[in-house]
Amino acid sequence: ASNGTVGNNNKVAGANNGTVGNNNKVAGANNGTVGNKNWIAGVGNKTAGYKNLVAGIDNTTVGTKNLVTGIDNTTVGTKNLVAGVGNKTAGYKNLVAGVDNTTVGTKNLVTGVGNKTAGYKNLVAGVDNTTVGTKNLVTGVGNKTAGYKNLVAGVDNTTVGTKNLVTGVGNKTAGYKNLVAGVDNTTVGTKNLVTGVGNKTAGYKNLVAGLDNTTVGTKNLVAGVGNK
């Protein structure tokens, strides 16, 4: 089977490659390339743009200076670096590694499986985390985070706000600079410190430790079980 080439100074090796543009380098089979100075190696890759480097199988890449390696990755934008299988990436200078991650935005770093990330400079590692915002750091499984500079580690935590630090399982936190550690705690407000299981806290600078305590107000100190 022959290659089809239109343009100038293209170098094409393999079978059934279609190339349109100038100074492209293509090796493999069934690759479709449109643009200038792209480097393509593999099978079934579709590439459009300028100076993209693509290696693998069935990757789709549109934009400028993206580096993509793996299988079935879809990449749109500029200077994204993507490695793995089935990742979908759009934006500028995102770094994505893993399987089935979806990333939209600028300078996000994502690694793992099934993470969904949108925003600016988020760092996400793990499985099935959903992160929206700016400069959040999330690690674990199934965490949902929205806001600015939250730090979340664990499983199934939900965090909304700014500069909250949350670790554990199933915690729900909304507000500013809350510190929460444990299981199934619900915290709303500012600068609360909560540790334990099943505590419900709302307000400002409350300190709560224990099990199933309910606290509302300012600067309360609560420790034990079932206090209201």
Disulfide bonds with the S-S distance in Angstrom:
none
